[in-house]
Amino acid sequence: MDIRRLILAFILPPAAVMNKEAGTIMLTGILTLWGWIPGVVAALIMINRERCAKSAEA
């Protein structure tokens, strides 16, 4: 995983998933507004899924 995106996921979760669709960004933003931890968990899950998809592709 890219260390910069991981750090960004902990500081500002919606910014860590900016390369995704608008719905994904909004979902992460809403979860962050409900509480910081749900936003961080959602961002980390989305970053991990992207990493798994790239490794399965290669």
C-alpha positions in Angstrom: 0.0 0.0 0.0 1.1 3.5 -0.6 2.1 5.0 2.7 0.9 8.4 1.7 -2.6 7.2 1.2 -2.6 5.3 4.5 -1.5 8.4 6.4 -4.2 10.4 4.5 -6.8 7.7 5.4 -6.1 8.3 9.1 -6.0 12.1 8.9 -8.8 12.8 6.4 -10.5 9.6 5.1 -12.5 11.1 2.2 -9.3 12.6 0.7 -7.7 9.1 0.7 -10.3 7.8 -1.7 -10.5 10.7 -4.1 -9.6 8.6 -7.1 -12.9 6.6 -6.7 -16.4 7.4 -7.7 -18.4 10.3 -6.2 -20.6 7.9 -4.3 -17.6 6.3 -2.6 -16.2 9.7 -1.6 -19.7 10.7 -0.2 -20.0 7.5 1.7 -16.7 7.9 3.3 -17.5 11.5 4.1 -20.8 10.6 5.7 -19.2 7.9 7.8 -16.5 10.4 8.8 -19.2 12.9 9.9 -20.9 10.1 12.0 -17.6 9.4 13.6 -13.9 9.4 12.7 -13.3 5.7 13.2 -16.0 4.5 10.7 -14.6 6.8 8.1 -11.1 5.6 8.6 -12.2 1.9 8.5 -14.1 2.5 5.3 -11.2 4.3 3.7 -8.8 1.5 4.6 -11.1 -1.1 3.3 -11.5 0.7 0.0 -7.7 1.2 -0.3 -7.2 -2.5 0.5 -9.7 -3.6 -2.1 -7.9 -1.5 -4.8 -4.6 -3.1 -3.8 -6.0 -6.6 -4.0 -7.6 -5.9 -7.4 -4.2 -4.6 -8.8 -2.3 -7.7 -7.4 -4.9 -10.1 -8.9 -4.6 -8.3 -12.2 -0.8 -8.7 -12.4 
